Amino acid sequence: MIGRRALAGLALALAGPLTPAAAQEPADAPAAAPRPRIGLVLSGGGARGISHVGVLKVLERAQVPVDVIAGTSMGAIIGGLYASGMTADQLEAELVKIDWNAVFANRVGRPLLSQRRKEEDFEVSPVLEIGMRDGELRAPLGAISGRGLESLLRRYTLPVRAVHDFDRLPIPFRAVATDMETGQPIVLAQGDLATALRSSMSVPGVFAPTEVDGRILGDGGLVDNVPVEVARRMGAQVLIVVNIGTPLAPRETLSSVGGLTTQMINILTEQNVQRSLATLTPADVLIVPQLGALTSADFTRTRELIGLGEQGAAPLEARLAALSPGPRAYAAWRAQRPRGEVPTPPLAFIRFQGTEVTNPARFVAQLESRPGEPFDPAKAERDALRLAASDDYMRADYRLVTADGGDGLVFDLEDKPWGPHYFRIGLNLVTDFRGGSGFNIKISHNRHWLDANGSEWRNRVQIGQVPLWFSELYHPLNWTLGISNDWFVAGYAEVQRRDIDSYDRESGALRGTFNRKEARLGVDLGQPWGELGELRIGATQVFQRTQPDIVAAGFEGVDAPFTVREGGLRLGAVVDQLDYANFPQRGYRVVVETVAGRRRYSETAVRERFTRFESSGTAAFSWGRHTVNLHARVQRAGASSTATLAAAAGAQRLGRYTLGGFHQLSGYRAEQLDGDAVVFGRLTWYRRSSEPLLFTRGFFVGATLEAGNAWPRWGDADLGDLRSGSSVFLGADTGLGPVYFGLTHAPRGSTGLVLYVGRP
């Protein structure tokens, strides 16, 4: 597999023009000055570009005034923020606080998603998603979302949000991008600064490109990674050039597709770098920090990168100091370039733009930003996240604008070009290496925004050991009174077929094999609890027909087919704040459901009342790479005394709930224990590795201790009768779902190996 680090390196190493863009006129050089006009040129290189901050610290220590800045990719971001008035110390303080894993996450953090999106994670992995629009299947435009980066840049550039001519920034600035249609360099000298910086770092295949003034813009490193000529055209007479581009890789890294592709990009980029460096004169200063093996994906090593940048510039500090006009003139230069304050005007309006498929105005009552209140960038950022959590947008940005005589907040949204039909594919596979195995292929479909209220149609098909079809139509009622009051109605249907093995409780011997067909219908009235969870109440109907296939001698009362019909009311609630559905590292999840109604055994006309109570809970705690996961499950099914009638014996001999299998009482066969009462608990420890491959969140090594049992009736439950199981495993969270390879053991079960793909 191609490593995620290799994929990020493949593109983040890119950074802007083979020749300067003719479409953009340079800034006029100033009148004769007592000192040379100094230009700063910052190259691209992904995370390696963070080392530019260390170089800036040395420039400030040497009291070198910078008159113009030109940058590409990460060099454009650092250079643009410095040009906006941030100091090197301010840049360092901000960068070390960033959670880069969250910035480059493919979607909004899971705790912020609606419960519908969270539940989908338990069905099929969200990593691999394709879409359909206009009858065509389409794939995402980037492997990594740029939403988090856009949010950061928006926050940092708010003090200069009214500056659209980059010559009017505290330091005149240019960013270099690539026109992805023509391959020509584009020098960005005006517009929205945050958008310009993001465009310069639109790494193809990693970040989706941006569209500015009708052009599709990609990473500037494709054409000019060290924009020397751009700075000269801005009037610079002496250049300070910082080149931190990714060096060519050694032979041992060229044994994979990812390594070869990365090397190819680096070769092409290095060619334009060398052409730019060849134009430097003896008066120019070239700084090349020695970053060693640090790659374009090492964003989490921010402090180290800044330190190496500072070390790389320190030997040239005396030469740089020769460019200083002196302490008094330098202080005057700094005073003339103050960083503005973050504006907080009262909001005259809130608007949405950019989307053609959705109706974001439906969520306006759920936003924290409100007309008439002062602009709060933290609230605006959270509101943009809330909109992005719908999973409908490739971009969800905000801008503070002045229009119609007042200041207002505009949310700039860009629909996913591969929606509104979304498909995911998952896999369940299990083998015990002793002849026992099974598999299911899962395909989910979700059609968003059937109407202006945001109605959705969700389908899931499963092929394999347990054929299944599920469909739900979800319709918000638009009873929106606040962040948590958005009632909905949902109708659903499900059919499935599965084989059931029944085992002797004590010996574990197989007593019989049954085939069960089940259909379920229901309608719910529900209420989302904001980002916390949701509540549902509704009516449900269940039809089951169980056919004995093989029955052992002595297993009486189950030698003929029997059917069960159930109808009743269902009340369910879920609170879910896990950060990941698989291998969670933080958070908690609680699910509670109760059903009460009447049951009928068709062959005997026996009727009875029944109740069911089902609950489960999970909590995860982490320190460093270590995580402890606590999980508990309690299930109870009760019925009236008629349940003991011989006529209903067949149905009652097969318990409602089961226990057994990998991580469900490891060391026992899958569903070996059954009954109408189950108590189960599991303590899991796992450690996450630091080198995930492509389409994996990480590799894990872990172990479990498990205890539980199933009893025929709740009155039979006895904690002194709990059975135990345990496992040690290697795991990975992949695009097809979690994968485990483990060793299992149970004192009253067995010891064995298991390969499991999917959720145990």
PEURDA-V737109 format. One record per backbone hydrogen bond with DSSP energy under -0.5 kcal/mol. CO is the residue of the C=O (numbers start at 1). NH is the residue of the N-H. If there is no record, write none. Layout:
BEGIN
<<CO NH> <CO NH>>
END
This chain:
BEGIN
<<2 694> <3 7> <4 8> <5 9> <6 10> <7 11> <8 12> <9 13> <11 14> <14 46> <16 223> <16 224> <21 24> <23 25> <36 38> <37 237> <37 238> <38 67> <38 68> <39 240> <40 42> <40 70> <41 242> <42 72> <45 48> <46 49> <47 50> <48 51> <49 52> <50 53> <51 54> <51 55> <52 56> <53 57> <54 58> <55 59> <56 60> <57 61> <58 62> <59 64> <60 63> <63 65> <65 67> <67 172> <68 40> <69 174> <70 42> <71 176> <72 75> <73 77> <74 78> <75 79> <76 80> <77 81> <78 82> <79 83> <80 84> <81 86> <82 85> <83 171> <87 91> <88 92> <89 93> <90 94> <91 95> <92 96> <94 97> <94 98> <95 98> <98 100> <99 102> <99 103> <100 104> <102 105> <103 148> <103 149> <109 112> <110 113> <114 118> <115 119> <116 120> <117 121> <118 121> <118 122> <119 122> <119 123> <120 123> <120 124> <127 129> <128 425> <129 140> <130 423> <131 138> <132 421> <133 136> <136 133> <138 131> <141 205> <146 150> <147 151> <148 152> <149 153> <150 154> <151 155> <152 156> <153 157> <155 158> <157 160> <158 161> <160 163> <162 164> <164 166> <164 191> <165 168> <166 169> <166 173> <172 69> <174 71> <175 188> <176 73> <176 220> <177 186> <178 180> <178 218> <179 183> <184 179> <186 177> <186 188> <187 189> <188 175> <189 166> <191 193> <192 196> <193 197> <194 198> <195 199> <196 200> <197 201> <198 201> <199 202> <200 220> <201 203> <202 219> <203 206> <203 207> <205 143> <206 144> <210 212> <210 217> <212 215> <215 212> <215 217> <216 180> <217 210> <218 178> <219 222> <220 223> <220 224> <223 17> <224 17> <225 44> <226 228> <227 231> <228 232> <229 233> <230 234> <231 234> <231 236> <232 235> <238 39> <239 241> <239 285> <240 41> <241 243> <241 287> <242 43> <242 244> <250 253> <251 254> <256 260> <257 261> <258 262> <259 263> <260 264> <261 265> <262 266> <263 267> <264 268> <265 269> <266 270> <267 271> <268 272> <269 273> <270 274> <271 275> <272 276> <273 277> <274 278> <276 279> <277 280> <281 284> <284 286> <285 241> <285 287> <287 243> <289 291> <291 294> <295 298> <296 47> <297 299> <298 301> <299 302> <301 305> <302 306> <303 307> <304 308> <305 309> <306 310> <307 311> <308 312> <309 313> <310 314> <311 315> <313 316> <314 317> <316 320> <317 321> <318 322> <320 323> <321 324> <326 330> <327 331> <328 332> <329 333> <330 334> <331 335> <332 336> <334 337> <345 375> <346 348> <347 372> <349 409> <351 411> <353 413> <359 362> <360 363> <361 364> <363 366> <364 367> <370 373> <373 347> <376 380> <377 381> <378 382> <379 383> <380 384> <381 385> <382 386> <383 387> <384 388> <385 389> <387 390> <388 391> <389 114> <392 416> <395 414> <397 412> <399 401> <399 410> <401 403> <401 408> <403 406> <406 403> <407 348> <407 349> <408 401> <408 410> <409 351> <410 399> <410 412> <411 353> <411 413> <412 397> <414 394> <414 395> <416 419> <420 422> <420 448> <421 132> <422 446> <423 130> <424 444> <426 442> <428 440> <429 757> <430 438> <431 755> <432 753> <435 437> <436 432> <438 430> <439 465> <440 428> <441 463> <442 426> <443 461> <444 424> <445 459> <446 422> <446 448> <447 457> <451 454> <455 450> <456 474> <457 447> <458 472> <459 445> <460 470> <461 443> <462 468> <463 441> <467 497> <468 462> <469 495> <470 460> <471 493> <472 458> <472 474> <473 491> <474 456> <475 489> <478 480> <479 481> <482 485> <484 486> <485 481> <485 482> <486 528> <487 477> <487 478> <488 526> <489 475> <490 524> <491 473> <492 522> <493 471> <494 520> <495 469> <496 518> <498 516> <500 514> <502 511> <502 512> <504 508> <509 504> <511 552> <512 502> <513 549> <513 550> <514 500> <515 547> <516 498> <517 545> <518 496> <519 543> <520 494> <521 541> <522 492> <523 539> <524 490> <525 537> <526 488> <527 535> <528 530> <529 532> <529 533> <532 576> <533 529> <534 574> <535 527> <536 572> <537 525> <538 570> <539 523> <540 568> <541 521> <542 566> <543 519> <544 564> <545 517> <546 548> <546 562> <547 515> <550 513> <552 555> <554 556> <555 558> <562 546> <563 602> <564 544> <565 600> <566 542> <567 598> <568 540> <569 596> <570 538> <571 594> <572 536> <573 592> <574 534> <575 590> <579 110> <586 579> <587 620> <588 577> <589 618> <590 575> <591 616> <592 573> <593 614> <594 571> <595 612> <596 569> <597 610> <598 567> <599 608> <600 565> <600 602> <601 604> <601 605> <601 606> <606 601> <608 599> <609 640> <610 597> <611 638> <612 595> <613 636> <614 593> <615 634> <616 591> <617 632> <618 589> <619 630> <620 587> <621 628> <623 626> <625 688> <626 623> <627 686> <628 621> <628 630> <629 684> <630 619> <631 682> <632 617> <633 680> <634 615> <635 678> <636 613> <638 611> <640 643> <641 644> <642 645> <645 648> <646 649> <648 652> <649 653> <650 654> <651 654> <653 655> <657 675> <659 673> <660 671> <661 664> <664 660> <665 661> <665 668> <667 750> <669 672> <673 659> <675 657> <676 637> <677 711> <678 635> <679 709> <680 633> <681 707> <682 631> <682 684> <683 705> <684 629> <685 703> <686 627> <687 701> <692 4> <692 5> <693 696> <695 735> <698 733> <699 689> <700 731> <701 687> <702 729> <703 685> <704 727> <705 683> <706 725> <707 681> <708 723> <709 679> <711 676> <711 677> <713 716> <714 717> <718 721> <719 722> <723 708> <725 706> <726 745> <727 704> <728 743> <729 702> <730 741> <731 700> <732 734> <732 739> <733 697> <734 737> <735 128> <736 427> <737 734> <738 758> <739 732> <740 756> <741 730> <742 754> <743 728> <744 752> <745 726> <746 749> <750 746> <752 744> <754 742> <755 431> <756 740> <757 429> <758 760>>
END
